[in-house]
Amino acid sequence: MTTQTARQLDTTELETRVKAMYTEVALAPNREFHFETGRRLAEHLGYPKAELNAIPTEAIESFAGVGYFLDLAAITPGETVLDLGSGSGTDSFLAAVATGPAGGVIGVDMTTAQLAKATRLADAAGIRNASFLEGYIERPPVTPGSVDVIISNGVINLSADKPAVFRAAAAALRPGGRLVLADIVTARQLPEGVTCDASLWAACIGGAAQRDDYLTMISHAGFDVETVRENDYGFVSDRAVGATTTYGVTSLSLLARRRGTGP
Ligand SMILES: C[S@@+](CC[C@H](N)C(=O)[O-])C[C@H]1O[C@@H](n2cnc3c(N)ncnc32)[C@H](O)[C@@H]1O
């Protein structure tokens, strides 16, 4: 159990809550959450219908991303893609179409039900170039320098150690590799009452970093941030909407490139 004071986030409780929430998203996607899920959300965020039609429907039912970014990723045939927090696999399956059989996608997630669902759907659809591994985004189980593109949708805000996630992303990528993601950030620093509330973290609000701090963390990990754009994303529950309005909670999509020439 992680040490806890009155004003500290209990990271053990956070992990338990995040796993519980996203087990529900995998197994009962039509339930009400603080956030929207599913195909309607994906289309609203800009996912092309034709691309969604090419991947398993059940994956899209459990989609819980916060923005579209695959146009920024510009994945080409033969590339190796790592999806941090792959959930039920929507972005992984779309990326697997883009890499074709000469490339492939590794999805990493810590929630068993999400991994099981994505794996079952890949097997059922005969998708052989997407595999799903249990692991943490702070230390993804891949060979250093082996990845061309990292994608991640609505996940890094959930991590209590975001600098570690971005350092691990830089280590996994080859030099010049791309980090392309959508995530929740805030205009103003969140107060401790929000950041110490594991339930608001699990809802993708409590862990959101201030936007400039978020971009600085990426830069410090060894990336040049090339493109940042705002997404039309909104939360659902009254509590989440209240925090969103008060602290300027927004979603952004971005493309960053790993600096350097060596491993
Ligand atoms: C908001 S959902 C997004 C899932 C997927 N990217 C999508 O767009 O549908 C967040 C996912 O990240 C996973 N996750 C959160 N924190 C994680 C961590 N530290 N390591 C691994 N997976 C994590 C959760 O289990 C969940 O499946």
Ligand as a Chemical Component Dictionary entry (heavy atoms), coordinates in Angstrom:
data_LIG
# 
_chem_comp.id                   LIG 
_chem_comp.type                 NON-POLYMER 
_chem_comp.pdbx_formal_charge   0 
_chem_comp.three_letter_code    LIG 
# 
loop_
_chem_comp_atom.comp_id 
_chem_comp_atom.atom_id 
_chem_comp_atom.alt_atom_id 
_chem_comp_atom.type_symbol 
_chem_comp_atom.charge 
_chem_comp_atom.model_Cartn_x 
_chem_comp_atom.model_Cartn_y 
_chem_comp_atom.model_Cartn_z 
_chem_comp_atom.pdbx_ordinal 
LIG C1  C1  C 0  -9.685  6.268 -21.040 1  
LIG S1  S1  S 1  -9.254  4.587 -21.354 2  
LIG C2  C2  C 0  -8.736  4.727 -23.049 3  
LIG C3  C3  C 0  -8.590  3.399 -23.747 4  
LIG C4  C4  C 0  -8.304  3.494 -25.228 5  
LIG N1  N1  N 0  -7.074  4.216 -25.483 6  
LIG C5  C5  C 0  -9.458  4.113 -25.957 7  
LIG O1  O1  O 0  -9.256  5.161 -26.577 8  
LIG O2  O2  O -1 -10.550 3.566 -25.896 9  
LIG C6  C6  C 0  -7.744  4.404 -20.457 10 
LIG C7  C7  C 0  -7.074  3.052 -20.564 11 
LIG O3  O3  O 0  -5.757  3.173 -20.049 12 
LIG C8  C8  C 0  -5.463  2.100 -19.183 13 
LIG N2  N2  N 0  -4.473  2.598 -18.222 14 
LIG C9  C9  C 0  -4.611  3.646 -17.382 15 
LIG N3  N3  N 0  -3.481  3.860 -16.688 16 
LIG C10 C10 C 0  -2.595  2.921 -17.108 17 
LIG C11 C11 C 0  -1.247  2.617 -16.763 18 
LIG N4  N4  N 0  -0.575  3.349 -15.854 19 
LIG N5  N5  N 0  -0.641  1.587 -17.392 20 
LIG C12 C12 C 0  -1.319  0.847 -18.307 21 
LIG N6  N6  N 0  -2.595  1.090 -18.670 22 
LIG C13 C13 C 0  -3.231  2.117 -18.079 23 
LIG C14 C14 C 0  -6.791  1.715 -18.583 24 
LIG O4  O4  O 0  -6.783  0.385 -18.170 25 
LIG C15 C15 C 0  -7.745  1.957 -19.767 26 
LIG O5  O5  O 0  -7.901  0.811 -20.559 27 
# 
loop_
_chem_comp_bond.comp_id 
_chem_comp_bond.atom_id_1 
_chem_comp_bond.atom_id_2 
_chem_comp_bond.value_order 
_chem_comp_bond.pdbx_ordinal 
LIG C1  S1  SING 1  
LIG S1  C2  SING 2  
LIG S1  C6  SING 3  
LIG C2  C3  SING 4  
LIG C3  C4  SING 5  
LIG C4  N1  SING 6  
LIG C4  C5  SING 7  
LIG C5  O1  DOUB 8  
LIG C5  O2  SING 9  
LIG C6  C7  SING 10 
LIG C7  O3  SING 11 
LIG C7  C15 SING 12 
LIG O3  C8  SING 13 
LIG C8  N2  SING 14 
LIG C8  C14 SING 15 
LIG N2  C9  SING 16 
LIG N2  C13 SING 17 
LIG C9  N3  DOUB 18 
LIG N3  C10 SING 19 
LIG C10 C11 SING 20 
LIG C10 C13 DOUB 21 
LIG C11 N4  SING 22 
LIG C11 N5  DOUB 23 
LIG N5  C12 SING 24 
LIG C12 N6  DOUB 25 
LIG N6  C13 SING 26 
LIG C14 O4  SING 27 
LIG C14 C15 SING 28 
LIG C15 O5  SING 29 
# 
